[in-house]
């Protein structure tokens, strides 16, 4: 897939665990894990906004486009 998810990198930089971020964002650990591993097919803007708010980052810090 041409969209690379760097959520794990941002979580490591902010020193926040998956379970803590999931709780703060209001989604399940399983759904956040699917997103973190790049297996998600879609993400709601409201979820992306909540993640960016909690990690104090921009969407471009989490999502990256790479040509195939």
C-alpha positions in Angstrom: 0.0 0.0 0.0 1.2 3.5 -0.8 0.1 5.0 2.5 2.6 4.4 5.3 1.4 4.7 8.9 4.0 6.0 11.3 1.8 5.9 14.4 4.3 3.6 16.2 7.1 6.1 15.7 5.1 9.0 17.1 3.9 6.9 20.0 7.6 6.0 20.8 8.6 9.7 20.5 5.8 10.7 23.0 6.5 7.7 25.2 2.8 6.6 25.3 1.6 3.0 25.2 -1.1 1.6 22.9 -3.5 1.1 25.7 -3.1 4.6 27.1 -3.5 6.2 23.7 -6.5 4.0 22.9 -8.2 5.0 26.2 -7.5 8.8 25.7 -8.7 8.6 22.0 -11.8 6.5 22.9 -11.2 3.5 20.7 -10.4 -0.1 21.4 -6.9 -1.4 21.7 -7.6 -3.8 18.8 -8.7 -1.0 16.5 -5.7 1.2 17.4 -3.4 -1.8 16.8 -4.9 -2.4 13.4 -4.2 1.3 12.6 -0.7 1.2 14.1 0.3 -1.9 12.0 -0.9 -0.3 8.8 -3.7 -2.9 8.2 -6.5 -0.4 8.5 -8.4 0.4 5.2 -9.8 3.7 6.5 -9.6 6.1 9.4 -12.3 8.6 10.5 -11.2 12.2 10.6 -12.5 12.4 14.2 -10.2 9.6 15.2 -7.3 11.1 13.4 -8.0 14.4 15.1 -8.1 12.8 18.5 -4.8 11.0 17.9 -3.1 14.2 16.8 -4.5 16.0 19.8 -3.2 13.4 22.2 0.2 13.1 20.5 0.5 16.8 19.8 1.3 16.3 16.2 0.1 16.8 12.7 -1.6 14.2 10.4 1.5 14.3 8.2 3.5 13.1 11.2 1.4 9.9 11.3 0.5 9.3 7.6 2.9 9.3 4.7 2.4 8.7 1.0 5.0 6.7 -0.9 4.8 5.9 -4.6 4.6 2.2 -5.5 
